[in-house]
Amino acid sequence: MTEAKKLNKQMQEEERLFKPLKDLNLIDDFLFDVTTTDLEACKIIIELSLGMTLKSIKWKEGQKVVRNLPGKRGIRMDFCVEDGEGNFIDVEMQKRNEGNIPKRTRFYQALLDAPMLKSGEKGFDSLKPSYLVIICSFDFYQCGKYRYSFENYCEEVPKLRLGDECRKIILNTQGRNDDEVDRTLIDFLHYVEHSDEKKLPRDCDERLKRLHSKIAQIKVSEEVEATYMRMEERDRLIREEGELRGEKKAKIQIICKILQKGKTPEEIAELLEEDLEEVQGICRAARECGPKYDVTEIYRRLKAAEEAGLC
């Protein structure tokens, strides 16, 4: 198992434990989503991420979901805005290393650009300059940098830019090159991982202090906490259902293998020390599905019978 997979597994196990709202960090999806419903918070995050000052920003129309052709995959953005200069800026938070960030940025860029041109429009001048920022809690490129900035250049003439006005910035909260980047970025990325006043440097950038003030208000909001609790409960039920489904399918598979050897439901129940009635129901559904014993189809039939009150 790779280090990334081990870390992801550990993080998933930790996330299964209930984490109070007050203990969430900006890297956590829920807190990031709530925080970035505030346009000023979005502006601060962009400025601290890119080391720039924006005069103003506004929501990009349809800022959350970009649909593709029917039957094709779309995207759901964390937040996307347009600044006063006409640049589009999409910011995404990535807590777990799920691989292939480069191709993810390629796909996002394609769907972000597509709506900018109208049907029949000639030329491509309407395509706005864009920034795609992904804030990661891991070092995808393993070079120890806090910021990885990408733009298209010519291989034959290295200083020659393609000029497509697309920039992709991968930020890494685990950077080690403190002497190469502005401290403002370092303080911000550390705060993303540990969004707590105790971890906030007293002499940090005023914008980071304002962002923390907004997050502190979110964490003591009873309304936000109620929403968070409902979502946690929903996610818990979904996880439990998934686990039960997995256990049930594993049991079905074992029973089908023994059934193929000519054992009766009574013999199987005794061998596995399982409830006879349950084993009989699985065997009945298995025989209805024919000799291949499709586990998914057997499970579906049992579920349908259960919901219909037949078992």
C-alpha positions, 0 to 999 in steps of 0.5 A: 500500500502506498503512503498516500493510500495509507494516509487516506485510509487513516484520515477516513478512519478519523473522519468516521469519529464525530468531530464537533463544529468548533474543532473543524479546520478550513481544510474540512469540506463543511467549514470550507463550504460554509466559509466561502458562501461569504464573498469577502472570505473568498476574496481573502482566500484568493489574495492570500493564495495568489499573493495579489490584491483584488479590487473586487470580485463577484460570483461567476454565474452558475458558480457551483455546478457546470454540466457537460453533454448528456451522459457525460461527467460534469463538475461541482466547484467549491467556489468560482468568482470573476474579479474586477479585471475579468479574470475567472478564479476557481478555488478547490480544497483537497484534503485527501490525495485521490490521485491525478490532480493534473488531469483533474485541472485539465478537465475542470479547465475545459468545462470552465472555458466551454460556457464562455463561448456562445454557439456560432461565435467566431474567434476565441477572444471571449475566453477570459484569463483564468486561475485554477487554484487547488489547496492540498493538505499533502505534497502531491509533487513531493518537492517540499514547495508551498506553491507550485505554479503552472503555465504553458511554455514552449519546449524549444523556446523555454521563455516563450509562453503559449499565451492561453492565459490559463494558470494552475496553482497547486498549494501545499500545506506541508511545504518546507521552503519557508525561505523562498515564499512570503510568510503571508502564504505560509501563515495562511496554509498553516491556518488552513490545517489548524483553524484555531486562534492558538495557531494564529500568529499575532503578527499575521496578515490583517486579512488572515485575522479577518478570515479567522474572525469570520470562521470563529463566528461560524463555529459558535453559530447555533444555526450552522451547528444544527445544519452540521449535525444534520449532515453528519447524521445523514453521512453516518446513516449512509456509511452504515447502510454501505457497511451493512450492504457490504456485509450482506453481500459478503454473506450472500457470496459465501452462502452461494459458494456452499450452495453450489457444492450441493449443500441444503439451506439447513446444512449451510445454516448449521455450518455457518451458524446463521439464522436458518430463515435468512439462509433459506431466503438467500438460497431461494433468491439465488436459485431464482437468479440461475446458476451464475448466482449474481450477488448484486442481483440476489441482494437486490431481490432480497432488498425488494422483498424486504421492502415489500414485507415478504421477508 
